[in-house]
Amino acid sequence: MELRKIKLKNKFKAKKGIFALLLIIAILTITAVFGLITYRTIKGVNQVYDDSGLFEDNPIGNESNIAIKETSKYGIDNMVFFLFLGSIVGLIFGAVKTRFSPILMFLFLMVFLISIFLASTSAEIYHGFATTGDLEETADELTFTGIIFSKYFPLMICIIGAIIMIIMWGKQGGEIVR
């Protein structure tokens, strides 16, 4: 009886890698929306500093204000981009390293369809934030984030999921990397 519980637990552990695509979409969406709001806040604070004239006589303060503007813009945009690339690479390596049973293909196909729906919802959520009043100008400056969360985000997830399915389906039991 105890051995059966252990085998059932190991089967569940093998299945949990399939749900990583859903988790990555959620993390990317949260990161992109919070990054957009954070960048808008930083721009607002820097604008208040510029308008107040606090740094007119202080070249170090003025330079650091300019550096914060530039660093935050590229930092947030690159963070979302590299999180996206890193998660794709991680998913592909995970697909290569995962012990896979063809029985799980149906479950993965169902999760895959849900992830495409979630990707379209995530793109709409980001687009909703990015097109509202104050955030619209800020969202235009975040180039990579705008490209990732464009109308093609579900297509990107579809292609990534298809590549993962091909990798998982293509390897045989003896070819699993240990």
N, C-alpha and C positions, 0 to 999 in steps of 0.2 A: 504494500500500500504506500509506504514511504517513497519507494523508488518511482512509483507512478506519479506522485506529486512532484518529485524533482524533475522528471521528464516533461511534465506539463509546464512547470516553471521555466525550463530551458526553451521550450517552444515559444512561450510568450516573450522571452527575451529576444529571440530571433525576429519576432514580428515587430518589435518596437522600433526597429530601424526604418521600417516602411513609413512610419508617421513623421519622420524627420522633415519631410517636405512641407507638411502643414505647419510645423513649428517654425521653420525658417521663414515662411511667408508671413506669419504673425510677427516674428521678431523684426523682420525687415520693415513691415508697415509701421510698427510702433517706433522704431528707430528713425524712420524717415519723417513721421509726423512730429515727433519730439524734436528732431533736428531742425525742422522748419520753424517750429515755434521758438526754439532756443536761438536760432540765428536771427529771427525777427526781434527778439528781445535784446540781443546784443547790439543790433543795429539801432534800436530805439535808445538804448542807454548811451551809446556813442554819439548819437545825434543830440541828445540832451547835453552831453559834455561839450560838443562843438558849439551849440547855441549859447551855452552859459558863459563862454569865454574864460573858463578856468585854466585852460592850457595855453593861452595866447603868449604869456610871458615865460612859459616853461617848455623848452624844446624837448626835454625828455618825456614829459607827459603827453605832448602833442604826438611825438613819434610812437609812443606806446599805444595811444588811441588809434592811430593809423594801422599799426601792426596787429592790434586786436581785430580790427575790421577785416583785414585781409586773411589772417590766420583762421578766424572762425568760419569764414565763407568756404575756403578750400578744405579746412579740416572736417567740417560737417559733411560736405559733399563727397569727399574722398572716403569718409568713414562708411557711408551708406554703400558706395561703390565697391569698396574692398570687402565689406561684410557680404555683399551679394556674390562677388567672385569667390571669396573664401568658402562660402556655404555651398556653392556649386561644386567646387573642387572636393570639399569634404563629403558631399553626397556621392560623388562618383567614386572616391576611394572607399567610402562605406559600402557601396554596391559591390565593389570588387572583393572586399574583405568579408562580406556577410555570407554566411551559409544560407543557401536558398533552396527552398523546396518549390517545385512547380505548383503545388497546391496553393501556395500563397499568392500566385499570380492574380487570381480573382480578387483577393483582398486588396492587393496593391492596385489593381485596376479601379476598384471602387474608391480607394483613398486618392488615387490619381485624378479621378473625375471631381471629387470634392475639392482637391487642391486647385484645380483649374477654376472652379466656381469661387473659391476663396481668393484666388489671385485677381479675378475680375472685381470682386468686392473690395479688395485692398486698393486696387488702382483707383476705384471710384472714391474711396475714403480719402486717399491722398489728394486726388483731384478736387474733392470738395473743400479740403483745407486750403489747397494751393490757389483756388480761384476766389476766395473770400477777401474782400476789401484790402486790408493792410498786408495780408500774406501773399497777395498776387505778385507784387513787385519783388518780394523776397524770393518767392518760388522760381521766378524767372532766372535768378542768379545761380541757383543750384542746378547746374547742367546735368550731371550724371544722375542725380536723383530724379530729375524730370524725365530723363530717357528711360530709366529703369521702371518708373511707375507711369509710363505712357499707356496708351491704349493697347500696346503690344505686350504688356506684362503677362497676361494669360497665355499668349503664344510662346513667350520665353519659358514659362513654367511647363507648358505642354512639351516643348522640345527637350527640356532638361529631364522631365519625367520619362519621355520616350527613350532617351539615351540610357537612363538608369534601368528601365525595363529591358532594353536590348542587352545591356551588360549582364544583368541578373539572369535573364533567360538564356543567354548565349553560353554561359559557363556550365560545365558539367560537374558532377560530384567530385571527380578526381582532379579537376582543374582549380579547385578553390584554393586561393592563396592562404597560407597558414601563417 
